[in-house]
Amino acid sequence: MCNPRRVMIHLARTIEQAWRTTVEQAATARDEVRQLARITADIPLDAEMGDRALQMLERIMQGEFEGFEPWERDNEGNYRRSLGDVTLIYRSGSHQLIVEASLAELITAEARATAEASGFTVGEVAVEAVGRYYSDGWGGRTEKRARAEAQAEAERMLAQAIEALHRQQRTPEIQAAEAEARASAEQQAAAELERHRAEVREALRQRLQVILANAEDRVYHTMNRLVGEAYRRTLIQLVQENGGRVLTDERSGSVMNLELELF
């Protein structure tokens, strides 16, 4: 193996030519889709027993009596109770019970768009590349091979230099094309997001219908127990206030056995 040698390739070019390129931009749009489902029912306890029964219902919801956990109160004074995937809301002012369920889902849409930038470039570029070889061709490193490799590298560097000159002189045009492509991509992403939003909203509606249907027994049990207790305590209070007495007061699950004596 002899000492390594090298060959240098110099390339230069004067540029006076029209130039055109395509730029691409991507955009992403995100949103959260929320869907709410409600069922509203009246609780007409006052129709038979007046305001006493409604007041008793609130006392039960406040956790005043053993065996009944207190409901939360919101800023509007409503009573709230979570049953997992549904929430019960009692509005004391309107005597209404609301069964509420909500779902949310994050959605994303992506889009890409292109735009053209063009102009006329004037200037000069020059590059050089080096190839190395051994005079005895050791390891296959011959002068012919080194010259071919240096030539290829110089041509690659020249193409890069010409492209850089184009971009240097046409920066405003490129920036304008990028802005155009970006705006188009954002518009497409927004349109796709809107289409996706409608699909997701309908899917959430269907899921909420299933949730409300599955919660029906839990809601009925919870409210039946509360309303029944409100009736029971209100009746006992009325009887005792009017000189009567309670002969039997038994409860088994959701069944109440109440025997009263009035004078």
C-alpha distance (Angstrom), angle and dihedral (degrees) to the residues before:
residue distance angle dihedral
M1 . . .
C2 3.82 . .
N3 3.77 128.1 .
P4 3.79 113.4 -68.2
R5 3.77 118.6 -102.8
R6 3.73 132.2 -166.3
V7 3.76 141.8 -145.0
M8 3.83 124.0 -153.8
I9 3.79 126.3 -151.1
H10 3.83 118.6 -160.0
L11 3.77 120.3 -165.4
A12 3.81 126.6 -178.2
R13 3.76 132.3 172.9
T14 3.77 138.1 -175.7
I15 3.78 110.4 -138.7
E16 3.80 123.4 -147.8
Q17 3.76 105.8 147.5
A18 3.76 145.9 118.5
W19 3.73 114.0 -101.7
R20 3.82 133.3 -157.0
T21 3.78 132.0 175.1
T22 3.78 138.6 169.7
V23 3.79 120.5 -128.8
E24 3.80 125.0 -162.7
Q25 3.78 129.4 -154.2
A26 3.80 131.8 -173.8
A27 3.80 129.4 -150.2
T28 3.79 133.8 -169.3
A29 3.80 125.8 -159.3
R30 3.81 123.0 -165.3
D31 3.76 134.8 -175.4
E32 3.77 142.4 158.7
V33 3.79 117.5 -121.9
R34 3.80 114.6 -150.9
Q35 3.77 124.1 -172.0
L36 3.78 126.6 -173.7
A37 3.80 128.8 -165.2
R38 3.81 124.6 -169.1
I39 3.77 137.5 -176.5
T40 3.81 116.6 -167.2
A41 3.81 125.9 -161.3
D42 3.81 132.9 174.1
I43 3.81 120.7 -122.4
P44 3.82 102.5 -153.3
L45 3.82 97.9 -174.0
D46 3.78 89.8 140.6
A47 3.80 92.7 60.1
E48 3.83 91.8 78.8
M49 3.78 105.2 19.0
G50 3.79 106.1 23.6
D51 3.76 126.6 -130.9
R52 3.80 92.4 -35.5
A53 3.80 91.5 78.6
L54 3.80 92.6 48.9
Q55 3.78 90.9 48.9
M56 3.79 89.9 48.9
L57 3.81 90.3 50.9
E58 3.80 89.8 55.8
R59 3.79 91.5 48.4
I60 3.80 88.8 54.3
M61 3.80 91.1 48.6
Q62 3.80 88.8 50.8
G63 3.82 88.9 59.9
E64 3.78 94.8 -114.0
F65 3.79 93.7 140.8
E66 3.78 129.7 59.5
G67 3.77 116.1 -100.6
F68 3.80 95.9 30.0
E69 3.77 120.8 92.6
P70 3.82 116.6 -143.1
W71 3.78 119.0 -102.6
E72 3.79 119.9 -130.5
R73 3.79 120.7 -106.0
D74 3.79 122.7 -137.8
N75 3.80 128.7 -152.2
E76 3.81 91.0 -87.6
G77 3.79 92.9 54.2
N78 3.81 94.9 -107.1
Y79 3.79 120.7 143.7
R80 3.80 115.5 -121.2
R81 3.78 131.8 -167.7
S82 3.80 126.1 178.6
L83 3.80 118.4 -140.6
G84 3.78 94.6 -179.2
D85 3.78 108.8 -95.2
V86 3.81 93.7 17.3
T87 3.79 132.7 49.9
L88 3.80 126.9 -147.1
I89 3.80 116.0 -143.7
Y90 3.79 121.7 -171.9
R91 3.78 116.6 -163.9
S92 3.78 105.8 -159.2
G93 3.79 93.2 -168.4
S94 3.81 94.3 60.5
H95 3.83 97.3 24.5
Q96 3.79 89.7 -125.7
L97 3.76 131.0 143.1
I98 3.80 117.5 -149.6
V99 3.78 122.9 -162.8
E100 3.79 106.6 -157.4
A101 3.79 133.1 -174.6
S102 3.78 128.4 174.2
L103 3.78 137.3 -175.5
A104 3.80 132.9 -171.3
E105 3.78 132.7 -167.1
L106 3.79 132.4 -176.7
I107 3.79 114.2 -130.8
T108 3.80 131.6 -168.4
A109 3.80 134.0 -167.3
E110 3.79 127.5 -172.0
A111 3.80 131.2 -166.0
R112 3.80 138.9 173.4
A113 3.81 129.0 -153.5
T114 3.79 137.3 179.0
A115 3.81 136.7 -147.7
E116 3.80 134.2 -178.7
A117 3.79 128.1 -117.5
S118 3.80 121.2 -167.6
G119 3.79 142.4 168.6
F120 3.83 145.0 133.7
T121 3.80 120.0 -79.5
V122 3.82 125.5 -155.8
G123 3.82 123.0 -178.2
E124 3.78 148.4 81.8
V125 3.77 131.7 -91.0
A126 3.82 131.4 -172.9
V127 3.80 132.6 -176.4
E128 3.77 138.5 170.9
A129 3.79 134.2 -156.3
V130 3.80 131.9 -167.2
G131 3.79 129.0 -141.4
R132 3.82 124.2 -168.7
Y133 3.80 129.7 -150.5
Y134 3.80 143.8 155.5
S135 3.78 122.8 -115.2
D136 3.81 90.2 -129.3
G137 3.79 92.0 46.8
W138 3.79 92.7 -116.9
G139 3.79 113.0 -174.2
G140 3.78 90.6 5.4
R141 3.82 91.4 -67.2
T142 3.81 97.9 139.2
E143 3.79 126.1 164.4
K144 3.78 90.8 -112.8
R145 3.77 91.6 54.2
A146 3.81 92.5 45.4
R147 3.82 91.7 50.2
A148 3.82 92.0 49.0
E149 3.79 92.3 49.3
A150 3.81 92.4 47.0
Q151 3.80 90.6 48.7
A152 3.80 91.7 51.4
E153 3.78 91.8 47.5
A154 3.80 92.4 47.8
E155 3.80 91.7 51.1
R156 3.79 90.2 49.8
M157 3.81 91.0 49.8
L158 3.81 90.9 46.9
A159 3.79 91.6 53.6
Q160 3.80 89.7 50.4
A161 3.80 91.6 48.5
I162 3.82 91.8 50.4
E163 3.80 90.8 49.3
A164 3.80 90.5 48.6
L165 3.82 90.1 51.2
H166 3.79 90.7 50.5
R167 3.79 91.2 51.3
Q168 3.79 93.3 44.0
Q169 3.80 93.0 54.8
R170 3.79 95.8 37.4
T171 3.81 100.3 44.6
P172 3.84 95.2 126.1
E173 3.81 91.7 50.8
I174 3.81 91.6 48.6
Q175 3.80 92.3 48.3
A176 3.80 90.5 49.5
A177 3.81 90.8 50.5
E178 3.80 91.3 48.3
A179 3.81 90.4 51.0
E180 3.80 90.2 49.7
A181 3.80 92.6 49.0
R182 3.80 91.7 45.5
A183 3.81 92.7 51.3
S184 3.79 90.7 49.0
A185 3.81 91.9 48.7
E186 3.80 91.6 49.1
Q187 3.80 90.9 49.8
Q188 3.80 91.7 50.1
A189 3.80 91.7 46.7
A190 3.81 91.1 50.3
A191 3.82 91.1 50.4
E192 3.80 91.7 48.5
L193 3.81 90.5 47.6
E194 3.81 90.3 53.1
R195 3.80 91.3 52.2
H196 3.78 90.8 47.6
R197 3.81 90.8 46.7
A198 3.80 91.7 57.8
E199 3.81 91.5 49.8
V200 3.80 93.2 48.2
R201 3.80 92.7 45.9
E202 3.81 91.1 55.0
A203 3.80 90.8 47.2
L204 3.81 90.6 51.0
R205 3.81 90.7 50.1
Q206 3.79 90.7 55.5
R207 3.80 92.0 47.3
L208 3.81 90.6 50.0
Q209 3.81 91.3 52.7
V210 3.79 88.8 55.4
I211 3.81 91.8 47.0
L212 3.80 92.7 51.7
A213 3.80 91.9 46.7
N214 3.82 92.0 50.2
A215 3.82 91.4 48.3
E216 3.81 94.3 52.9
D217 3.82 95.8 97.2
R218 3.81 93.4 46.0
V219 3.80 91.8 49.7
Y220 3.80 92.4 47.1
H221 3.80 92.8 49.0
T222 3.81 93.7 48.0
M223 3.80 95.8 47.3
N224 3.80 95.0 39.6
R225 3.78 89.1 55.3
L226 3.81 92.7 48.6
V227 3.79 96.5 44.6
G228 3.80 91.9 44.3
E229 3.80 90.6 52.1
A230 3.80 90.6 48.2
Y231 3.82 90.4 52.6
R232 3.78 92.0 46.3
R233 3.76 97.0 50.3
T234 3.79 93.1 41.8
L235 3.81 91.9 52.3
I236 3.80 91.9 48.0
Q237 3.81 90.6 48.8
L238 3.82 92.8 49.9
V239 3.81 92.9 47.3
Q240 3.78 93.9 48.4
E241 3.79 92.9 46.6
N242 3.82 89.3 54.2
G243 3.79 95.8 49.6
G244 3.79 98.7 -95.8
R245 3.75 129.4 125.6
V246 3.78 140.8 -138.4
L247 3.80 113.0 -113.4
T248 3.80 99.4 174.7
D249 3.80 129.6 14.8
E250 3.78 111.3 170.1
R251 3.78 131.6 154.6
S252 3.78 129.1 -169.4
G253 3.78 113.9 177.1
S254 3.78 106.5 -56.1
V255 3.82 93.4 -16.3
M256 3.80 119.9 96.9
N257 3.81 126.2 -166.5
L258 3.78 109.9 -164.4
E259 3.81 122.8 171.8
L260 3.78 117.6 -176.8
E261 3.79 133.8 -176.0
L262 3.79 120.2 -148.3
F263 3.79 126.1 -166.2
